[in-house]
């Protein structure tokens, strides 16, 4: 579990779990509404990718809410 902290306040969160065959699963990424669309999510995903590379994982699967078209795009 990882938190995104801004001025001593947790404003975002995600989990990254190792799965079989060199796959990592990124899930539960959430950001407080007033911090959305300001780059926090991008930074968290970049951090997850850096962890993925350090563990020699081959792929990251990302779980998203199907109805969230902004996130899907």
C-alpha positions, -999 to +999 in steps of 0.1 A: +000+000+000+013+034-009+001+069+000+005+102-018+012+129+008+009+166+003+018+189+032+015+161+057-020+151+044-027+118+027-044+129-006-040+097-026-035+059-023-029+028-043-020-008-038+006-028-057+005-066-053+028-091-069+009-119-088+020-149-108+043-149-139+060-116-132+028-095-131+021-068-106-015-056-100-021-019-093-054-015-077-075+009-055-059+040-069-079+069-054-073+106-050-093+131-029-116+150-053-100+184-047-066+169-058-078+152-090-065+164-124-034+180-109-009+152-117-011+132-085-023+101-103+003+104-129+030+106-102+016+076-084+016+055-116+051+065-124+062+055-089+044+021-093+063+016-126+096+024-109+088-003-083+078-027-110+112-022-128+131-027-095+114-060-089+119-072-125+082-076-130+072-080-167+038-063-166+015-042-145-023-048-146-044-019-136-079-023-121-103+005-130-139+013-127-154+005-160-178+034-161-150+060-156-144+071-192-120+099-182-098+074-164-100+048-192-089+074-218 
